Every structure is written in C-alpha cells, then in structure tokens.
Amino acid sequence: MENTNTNKQPRHILGLSGGKDSTALAILLHQEVPQMEYFFCDTHRELPETYEYLERIKARLGIQIHYLSAERGFDHWLDIYGGALPSPQMRWCTKQLKIKPLEAFIGDDEAISYVGIRADEHRDGYISTRPNIKAVYPFKERGLVKADILRLLEESGIGLPKYYEWRSRSGCYFCFFQRKYEWVMLQETHPDLFARAVDYESQHKDGRTYTWTQGETLLELLERKDQIIADHHKAMAREAQQKPDRPLVEALEAILDEEDDTLPCLACHL
C-alpha cells in the first residue's frame, strides 16, 4: 500500500496503537492538523477490545483510520524465522508486521510523524532511518504528562480501552512484553486467545521449544495463576492505601512496572 504525494507537500501522519497516549494525541491534534492521516498497523492478532476502541475513536473524532497490514501474516513470518517466537531479543514481528507496512504506506513522500511520547517519559518511540520521515513530539513540546493524557481522554468522551482493566499496554494478544498477571488475565478474559498462544508454544514440527515468557511455558505459568492474582491484588491494595486518589490505570501500570521493568516494544506504540 504505497502512496505518492503529487503536490510535494509533506504528509502528516499519526499512528494509533489502540492505547491511551496515541489516542490522546489524536484528540489534541485532530482539529489543529485537519490533513492528518491516521493509521493503525494491524497484525490481525489484536485483542477485540482494540478494534472496538478504534471504532470509538473514529466515531467521536469523525476521522478515518488507514488499517495497514503486511502482505504476509504472522504465521508466514514465523515459518520464515524457523519457528522462533518473537522475543525482546528478536522482535521480528515489529519489523515485518509494523515497520514495513508503515514505510510502504509512506513510500518516498516527505512525512511528519506525530509521536505520542509524553513529557514525563524518557524514550523516543519508533524513529525511522528513512530521511523522508521526520518525528515530532507534541506532548513533549507542550510539557504534557500522564495526568494531561487522562484528562484529554475523559473530556473527549472516548475514555480508556476496556483492556486497561487488566492490561497496561496495547499490542498483540500474545505480546511477549506482557507481565505474568496480564497473561493469566488473558486466560480469564479471552481463554480462546490464550489457547492459541499456548498452541504457538507447543506446535513445532522439529521438536524445538519456544516460550512467550522466559523460563516457563504458559501452561506452567498458569499453574501459579491463583498466587499471581493474589499477589497482584495485594500490591494494588498497598498502592490504594499509599495513593488513594491515584487513577486505577496509573496504579495498574505502577504495579506491573514493579513486576517487570522491561522496556515495551516502542514501534508497537507509535
């Protein structure tokens, strides 16, 4: 899906991940930049709540979203990579299912990419190596932090995606950056999707073993399900006592960050 820009003016693009920050950025800019092109890199392995949230964004803001997909899907690339599941050390899913479709969408056009990194974050997000794509950071430029993002979402009527009740970030249902609590809640909320993730671990014709979480399979993790949930509830109760006015989503993120401080897949949260 390659576009060409016949008038030579730079294109303005904003990637929606189905998460709170990119959505708040769309809220902030949809009137300021009326020529904005919104896109979503669809792996076809997303949570149903993500698609529902995108529909809510379109309805509230009156915008169109380009759904970008790779010519070959996840299972094709899994085979190409010898059955090795993606991991923090080998993020081939990001490259093949996110970055390549986006760069094909832009083609050789000059483009300004608006990135939803907040002023209270210390990361840059996906930065293209292509010289025709320039990243800008409106939240950082305006000093907007997490509280501002939550305010934008609430005032717009869009709110938060439903998965924030148990998950702290958007992405594929089997994203390897999920914390252990998020895995067990996937099994609680979408047992069919959890079962598919288990299948990816167990079905290798050559007998090799790959796991989504380091050191244990999902079925082994599930054996500790009750303890993982109990520990999470205790941590949330402590957080509520220490910071009673803190929004639930911030408390959830704080607890999960304590459990696992691994940097998320930045290109998945454009």
Summary of the structure (lengths in Angstrom):
residues: 270
radius of gyration: 19.1
end to end distance: 18.6
largest distance: 59.6
contacts: 789
relative contact order: 0.15
helix: 47%
strand: 10%
